[in-house]
């Protein structure tokens, strides 16, 4: 190999042309913009409502109606939730590392067929 030759294979897009934008890519961009517009308005209005609620003094609660959970919600949120999340992540890692690696090539081939990857770009 000569020093001026690239060490990577040349792709079909080395000619400076942009890749064509198909309907799937256009849909993703439109969905992203719609989601950002909706979520931004939702986040601002919700954040404003939360700040408004924090600024208000809390009304007195009669002792017979007061919640007496003893911090159970905090324990569930701060201890039990992360433990469950950690167990799920550990199980996912276990399943990934104990998978049948002989199927990886078949999955790659089937993915290329489903997503119509041209033979020149398949790895």
C-alpha positions in Angstrom: 0.0 0.0 0.0 1.3 3.4 -0.9 1.4 6.2 1.6 -1.1 8.4 -0.3 -3.7 5.6 -0.5 -6.3 5.6 2.2 -6.3 2.6 4.6 -10.1 2.4 4.5 -12.3 1.2 1.6 -13.7 3.9 -0.6 -17.5 4.3 -0.4 -19.9 5.4 -3.1 -20.2 8.8 -1.4 -16.6 9.9 -1.9 -17.7 11.9 -5.0 -19.0 14.8 -2.9 -22.7 14.1 -3.5 -25.1 14.2 -0.6 -27.0 11.1 0.3 -30.6 11.1 -0.8 -33.1 11.9 1.8 -35.8 9.3 1.8 -39.3 9.4 3.3 -38.1 7.7 6.5 -35.4 10.3 7.2 -37.9 13.1 6.5 -40.4 11.6 8.8 -37.8 11.3 11.6 -36.9 15.0 11.2 -40.5 16.1 11.2 -41.3 13.9 14.2 -38.3 15.4 16.1 -39.4 19.0 15.4 -43.0 18.3 16.4 -41.8 16.6 19.6 -39.4 19.4 20.4 -42.2 22.0 19.9 -44.6 20.1 22.0 -42.2 19.2 24.8 -40.7 22.7 25.0 -44.2 24.2 25.6 -45.0 21.4 28.0 -41.8 21.8 30.0 -42.1 25.6 30.2 -45.7 25.5 31.3 -45.1 22.7 33.8 -42.0 24.3 35.1 -43.9 27.6 35.6 -46.7 25.7 37.4 -44.2 24.0 39.7 -42.5 27.3 40.6 -45.8 28.9 41.2 -46.9 26.0 43.5 -43.6 26.2 45.4 -44.1 29.9 46.1 -47.5 29.4 47.7 -47.7 28.6 51.4 -49.1 25.2 52.1 -52.5 25.1 53.8 -52.6 23.5 57.2 -53.5 19.8 57.1 -55.7 18.4 59.9 -53.7 15.7 61.8 -56.3 13.1 61.1 -55.9 13.6 57.3 -52.1 13.9 57.3 -50.2 11.2 55.4 -48.2 9.0 57.8 -46.0 7.0 55.4 -42.9 7.3 57.5 -40.7 7.9 54.4 -41.9 4.8 52.5 -42.2 6.8 49.2 -38.6 8.0 49.6 -37.3 4.5 50.2 -39.2 3.2 47.2 -38.0 6.0 45.0 -34.4 6.2 46.2 -33.6 2.6 47.1 -36.0 0.0 45.6 -36.1 1.8 42.2 -32.4 1.8 41.5 -32.0 -1.8 42.8 -34.7 -2.9 40.3 -33.0 -0.9 37.5 -29.6 -2.4 38.4 -31.0 -5.9 38.3 -32.6 -5.3 34.9 -29.3 -4.0 33.6 -27.4 -6.9 35.0 -29.8 -9.4 33.4 -29.5 -7.6 30.1 -25.7 -7.7 30.2 -25.9 -11.4 31.2 -28.2 -12.1 28.2 -25.9 -10.2 25.9 -22.7 -12.0 26.9 -24.3 -15.4 26.9 -26.0 -15.1 23.5 -25.4 -17.6 20.7 -22.6 -15.9 18.7 -23.2 -18.2 15.8 -26.4 -16.3 15.1 -24.7 -12.9 14.9 -23.7 -13.5 11.2 -27.3 -14.5 10.3 -28.8 -11.5 12.1 -26.4 -9.2 10.1 -27.4 -10.8 6.8 -31.1 -10.6 7.6 -30.7 -7.0 8.7 -29.0 -6.1 5.4 -31.9 -7.8 3.5 -34.6 -6.0 5.6 -33.0 -2.6 5.3 -32.0 -3.1 1.7 -28.3 -2.4 2.1 -26.6 -2.7 -1.3 -24.1 -5.5 -1.6 -21.2 -3.1 -2.2 -21.7 -1.5 1.3 -22.2 -4.7 3.3 -19.5 -5.5 5.9 
